[in-house]
Amino acid sequence: MIFNFYIIFLTFITVVHAQMLNETSPVIEVLGTGEVNVRSDIIDISVGVITKSLKANEAQNNTFAIANKILSGLISLNVSNLRTGSISLYPNYNYTAGASELIGFESFQTILFSSSPENAGKCIDNAIASGANNVDYVTPSVTKVVRDTSYLQSLENAAQDATRKAETISKALNIPLSGVISVVVDQISQPQPPMPFTAIESRMDSNMNTAIIPGEISVRSSVKVVYKSSKQFGNP
């Protein structure tokens, strides 16, 4: 399954009276947009373990023991960016007839890591086999090298888009271009594909292995360019 992102760009093209900028010639201001679709090459994953006990220290010790087992298994699978996400311990109460009764404690710990798409399912299965009873998220992403390269390509596309728009306006309004006055670069945030719930739910059947389908991610950018015209006000 490929996640396609359909983007509607609202393009603002403005012909600005040059006297507003203390110029004697009109200027054309355009917004260029660029987009590059890349296939996810890394999966960010969060798994967790929750245990309950009548005593706080027992609940915490049980959680830590399972978490350590999960960590050992993930280390053996050579995951990257392995770290503890959060640790929590809180009491559980039973509320009846306006009164509260302490009935035990609940301990929770999350473990965060990254994996290649090919190995992500195996990592999730290993964590669950080691005692994880919660999968918080599975998020397809891209490594910094891929993200930076894709952003530069999208920036080039945005600049070319701005040039095409300026040339179109220039021709339509008979305002010849003579150069660039200013350029402002705006990076548009990178959207994330939705979490593949079906891949996680498939693990409920112990005879099935979790399959992660990363899909594509869109990297986008925009540039605002102001072009100067060689045409003087008052001249035909």
N, C-alpha and C positions, 0 to 999 in steps of 0.2 A: 504494500500500500504506500503511495506517495502522497504526502501532504502538500497540496498546492495552495499557495497563497495568492489571492487575486486582490490586487491593490488598485484602488481608484485614486488617482492623483488629482488633486485640485490645483491647477496651475494658475498662478496669478501673474498676468502679464500687464505691465503698466507702462504707458508712455508718459513720462514726467516732463512738465514744462521746465526747461533748463534754468529759467530765472529763479526758480525755487532753490536751486543749488548754486546760485551766483555764476551761472554759465550763460554763454550767448548762443548755445546750440541745444537742441532737444536731446534727451537721453532715453534709452530703453532699458527698463529693468525687468528681468525674467527670473523665474525659478526653475532650475533644471533638476530633474530627479533621476536616480539610477538604482537599479536592482540587480542582484546576482543571486541565483539559487544554487546552493551547495548541499551536498549530501552530508548528513551528520556523520562525524567520524569519532564521536565520543558520547558516552551515556553517563549522566550524573544520577546517582542512585542513593536513596536513603532507606535503610531498614531499621527496625526497632524491635525491642523485646519488652514485654510487660509481664510482671509477676505480682502476685498478691500473697500476703501472709498476715497472720495475726500480730506479728511483731515487726517493727520498722526495720531492725537490723537484718532480720531473716529475709524480708522482701528485697532489701538492697543487695544483700550477699547473693541471693539467687539470681538477681538480674545481672550483677557483675560477672558471675560465673558463666552465664550463658553468653554474655557480651564478649567475654574473653575468648570463648570457643568460636564465636562468629568471626572475631578479628583474626584468629589464627588461621581459619579456613580461607579468609579473603587474602591474607598475606601470601598463602601458598598459591593463590591464583594470580599473583602479581598485579593486583589492582593498583591504581594510582590515586594520589590525594586522599589516602585513607585517614580518617580522623573521627573523633567523637563529636556528635552533633549536639546532644543535650542530655542532661541527667536530671530526673525529678523524682521526688518521693513525697507522697501526701497521704493523709488519713482518709479512710472511708467511714462514713456515718450512715446509720439507719435512722430515718426520721419517722416517728409515729406519735400521733396524738400530741403534737407540739413539742415533743422531747427528742433529743438526739442521743444515739448510742454508738460508741466507737466499735466498729466491727472488724477492723484490720487496717492494713496499709497496702498501698499500691506503689510499685517502683517501676520507673520507665527510663530507658536509655535508647538513644538513636545513634546509628553509625552511618557516616557519609563516605562515599567513595566514588571513583570514576572508573569506567571500563570501556574497552572497545565494544562496538555493537555486536561483534561476533561472540564475545565472551560474556556479555552482560547477563544473558539468560542463565548461563551456568553459575555465575556469581550469585544471582538471586536464589537459585535452587540450593546452592551450597549454604547460604545464610539461613534459609528456612530449615534445612536439614540439621543445622547446628543449633536451632532453637528460636530463630527470629519468628515472631508471630504478628509482625506488622510491616507493611511496605508503604512508606509515606509517599514517595514519588519516584518516577522513572522519567527523566527528562533528557531527550535527545539534544545535543549541543555540538559545537565545533571547537577544535583546539585553537589556541591563539594564533598559530601560524596560518591556519586556514582562514580564520576570521579576519586577520589583518590583510591577507592577500585579497580576499573577496571584497573587503571594504574599499581597498584601493581601486579595484576594478569597477565597483559600483560608483565610486567617485569620478572615475574617468567617463563612465556612461552618463553621469549627471552633467558633467561639463559639456559633453557633446550634445546632450539634450538642450541645455541652455543655449548653446550656439545655434542649433537648428531653429529654436523658437525665436531668437533675436533676428536671425536672417529672414525668417518668414514675415515677421512684423515689419522689418526694414523694407522689404520688397513691397508689401501690401500698402504701406503708408508713404512710400517714396522717401524714406529717411535713411540715407546711406550711413553705414557704421564706419567709425574711424579708429576705434580702440576701446579698451576696457578701462573703466574708471575705478571700479572696486569689485571684490569677490568676497563673499561670506559663505563659509562652509558650515553646514549643519548636519550632524550625524543623526539619522533616525534609528531609534532603538530596534534591536533585533528581536522579532517575535519568536516564541517557542511553540513547537507543535504540541497538540494536546497529549496528555499522558495516555499511553496505550493500555487502557484498562483490560482489554481482552487478553493481552499477553500475561498480565498478572493473574487474572481470574483462571486462566487455563491451568495454572499450577495447582488449583484445588483438586484436580485429578492427579493422584500420585503417580499415575502411569504416563503422564505427559511432562515434557520439559518446557520450561518457559522460553518463548521465542520473542525477541525484541525486534521490532521493525522500525528503524530510525527515521526514515522519510527524509524530506528536504527542509532546509531552513533558508529563509530569504534574508539577505544582508542588503540594507538600503542606505542611501545617502542623498543629500540634496545640496545644491549650491545656488546662491542668489548672486546674480551677476548684473552689474550696471554698465551698459555700453554707451559710449559717447558717439554722437553723430557729427559728420563733417558739414552738415547743412546748417546754415545760419538762419536765425529767425528773420522773417521778413523777406527771405529769398525764395523764389519759386522752386 
